[in-house]
Amino acid sequence: MSNRKSELETLRADLKARLARYEAHQHREGGALDKDFEEQATQTQNDEVVDSLESEVREELVQIERALERIDNGIGDECESCGEEIDPRRLQVLPYTTLCVDCAGD
């Protein structure tokens, strides 16, 4: 389980770095919008994509934090819905999952 925990911690750090880049983009730390109207339209479209990516990263971070908390509490391999053990192969594919296959499908 410690391998999974370190994998989650690495993933969390990567996602936090990505989130910081998205936030910097949204706050125009690279400079204001271009004066060209067509370029502004493109930049605005990019903002919408970055907003979507930022939301996905935030959701994934919540899942990672929850999984890490469950690992720290000694229940990281148990399904939080039914209490059964989560298949180790599922945890390899989705290290931040807290649900077994059956419960995730409901």
Buried (B, 14 or more C-beta within 10 A) or exposed (E): EEEBBEBBEEBBEEBEEBBEBBEEBEEEEEEEBEEEEEEEEEBEEEBEEBEEBBEEBEEBBEBBEBBBEBBEEEEBBBBBEEEEEBBEEBBEEBBBBBBBEEBBEE
